[in-house]
């Protein structure tokens, strides 16, 4: 993903985020309603978006990222903490753990601040998880990427790997991993969860939030579909907003299984049935 442009936001806001050719910026399209967005870490060197004409990369008029219009995502092959991380259109594998995208039943990804500790200073960790059997012990792939985690030979080749982020770019590795997940796992997961709710089931999403045919309930709050305006991901939480208020009324932690799917799942379930 070397070309500057608008791409689905790896931070899960449901909007498009501007990629300047080297790093993710703070620009979103459309700007989400709701709590203020967390500021992204500044790149070490100045970035000049003016080098690329804005008209050539205008964002489509959409309320959320469209899986159908997403550009092809290159396979990923790098070494993280000395272990080979590989992801492509078939699977994600890290060290001895691997899962095919069709077998993935839950996903989670978020950025966390690591406090200073023995032998290291404070910093950011970028975390990705995918697994089976949400809320129960089951096989999973978990990757924690942080500054210094990438091997000098970060271009470690995997089967069919294309050009990847270079050493010292953990956020870009994390973003590529999320894009592959958004391309090859999330559309199916959202469609399956929405299908179960429309068939009459009540399902637990993100450990504590129940989706049922009449709406959503959690934390002693119950909302009908008509009372829900949508959801945004911000500051490590997924916020559900009421139609009658600009303030969110419910939230779940972003790291909970399938929490990042909530904006797309709400949008799917609020669409008129055909």
N, C-alpha and C positions, 0 to 999 in steps of 0.2 A: 504494500500500500504506500507507494512513493509519491503519487500524484496528490497535490493539495486539493481539498474539496470538502463537501459536507458528507459525513458518514454516520451510520447509527452510533449513538453514544455508548462507548464501552462502560460508562459509569451508570447506565441503566435508567436515565431520566425519561426515556421514551421519545426524546427529541433527536435532532441531528446535531452533531458537534463538528466544528471546523478543524480539520487536520491540515496543518500548514506545510506538510511535506517532511517534517522532522519530529513534531510533537503535537499533542492535543492542546488546543487553546481553550479559553473560557467562553467562547462564543457558541450559543445554542440557537437553533432555529426549529420550531418556534420557541420563544422564551416561555418556560413553564410558569403557570400560576402557582402560588403556594409559598412555602418558606424560602428564605434566601438560599441561593446555591452555595455549596462549599467552593472555595477558590482552589483552583488547581495549582500544583507547584510550578513556580516559574522556571523556564528553561535557563541553563547556565549561560547561554549566549543569546543575544537579541535575535528576535524573529521578525522578519519584515513581510507581512502578508501582502504588501503592495507589489511584491515581485511577481505576483500572479494576478491577472485581471479578475476582479470579482465576478464580472458578468459571465465569465467562462465556467464558473462553478456555482451558479445560483442555486439556492436550495429549492426543491420542489415545494409546491403549496400543499403540505400535508400536515396533519395534526400529530402524527407519530411516524416513526421510521417504517418504511414499507419493506417487508421481506422480499417481495417480488422484484423491487427495483434495486436491490443491493448489488454492488459490484462483486465480482468473484474475489474470494479471499484466498491468498496464497497459503500453501501449507507452511507449518512452523516446525523448525528443527533447531533447538538450542540446548545448551547444558546449563542447568540451574543447580547450584550446590553440588556440582560434580556429577549429577544424574541427567540422563538424556530425556528431554521433554520433546515429544513429537505430537503434532495434531494435524489432521488433514480432513478430507471429506468423508472419511470412514470411521475414524476413531481418535481418541486422545489417550496418550500413554506417557507416564512419568515414572522413571525407575522401573520397578517390577510390576507396577499397577497399570492396567489399561482397561478401557471400556469403549465399545463401539457406540457411536452416537445413537443408533436405534435402541440400545439397551439402557440409555440414560433415563432415569425417572425423576431426578431432581438436580437443580443447579443452584449455585450461589457464588457470588463474587463481590468483593468490596475492597476498599482501601482502608488501612488502619494505621494509626500512629503508634510506633514502637517506642516505649520509654527507654531512656538510657539504662544500661545494665553493665554487668561485668564484661569488659572487653569490647564494648561497643557504645556508641552515642545514640541519641534519639534519631528516629528516621521513619520513613513510610514503608509499610509492607503492603504489597499487592497480592491478594489471595484469590484463588480460583478453586472451586470444588464442583465435582459432578459425581453422581452415584446412583445406586439403586436403593429401593426400599426407604423412602423418606421417613424420618422419625424412628427408624429402627436401624440396628446395626446391619450393614451390608457393604458390598464392595464399593469402593470410591476411588477417585483420583483427586488428590489434593496437592496444590502447588502454592508455595509461599515464595514470592519473589521480592527481593529487597536490594538496595544498593550493595554491590560487591558480590551478589549471588551468582552472576553470570560468569562462566569461565572465560578466560581470554580467547579461547577458541569457540566463541558463542555461535559461530556459524556451523556447529556440528551437524553434519548432513544426516537427514533421515530419508526414508524412501520417498522419493518424489518431492523433497523439500525444495522450495523456491528461495529467492533471496529473503533474508530475514533481518530483523533489527540487529545492529552491531552490539559489541560489548558495552556495558555500562548504561543500557537503556531498558531497565526492568519494566517501566511503565508501558513501553511500546510492545514488549513481549506479552505482557498481561492483556493489553488491548487487542492484540492479534488473536490470542487464545479466546477471548470473549467473542470476537467477531465470528470465529469458526463455530463456537457454540450457538450464537444467534442465527447462524446460517443453517446448521445441520441438526440442531436438537430443539431449539426453542419453538419454532413454528409447530412442530409435531406435538410437543408438550402442551402448548396452549390449546391446540385443537382437541386433544384428548381430554383435558380437564374441562373445557367448555362443553364438550359432548356429554360427559358424565353428568354435569349439572343440568343440562337441558333434558337429559333422560330421567331426571327426578332425584338424583343422588344429592346428598350433602357431603362435601369433601373439605378436609382440613388443608388449607394452603398456608404455608409459612408458619406452621406451629402456633395456632391460637386464633386463626382467622378462618371462619367457616363460610364457604360459598354454598348456597342452596338455591333451589328454583325461584324463591321469592326475593333474594338479595344476599346481603352479607351481614354477618354478626361476629362480634368479638369484643372483649373487654367490656361487657355489660351494655354494649351499644348494638342496635339492630337497624339496618338501613335497607329500604327497598331499592330496586334498581332505579326507579325514577328519582330517588333522593340522592343518588350518587353522581357527582360531576366527573369523577375520574381519579387518577392517582399519579403521584410524582415520586421520584426517588431523589432524596437529598440528605446530605449529612449523615449517611449511614442508616437512614430509615426510609421506609416506603410509606407515604402519607396518602390516606384516602380522604377525598374532599366531598363535602355536601353540595348539592345543587343550590341550596338556599344560603350558603355562606362561603366566603372566600377563605375561611380558616379550616384547616384539616381537622377531622374529628377522630380518626383512627390512625394508628401507625403500627408497623411491625419492624423489627430490626432487619436491615438489608441482608445480613448474613444467614437468616433463617432459610431453610430449604424452599426454593421456588418463590421467595419473596420478590425477586427481580422480575418474575413473570406477571405480577399483579396488574401493572398498568395495561399490558396487552390483553390479559384475561378479562379484565373489566370491560375494556373496549369491545371485545368479542361478544361478551354476554349481554351488553347493552344494545347490540345491533338487533334490528328487527329480524325475527325468524322468518325463513322463507318456506 
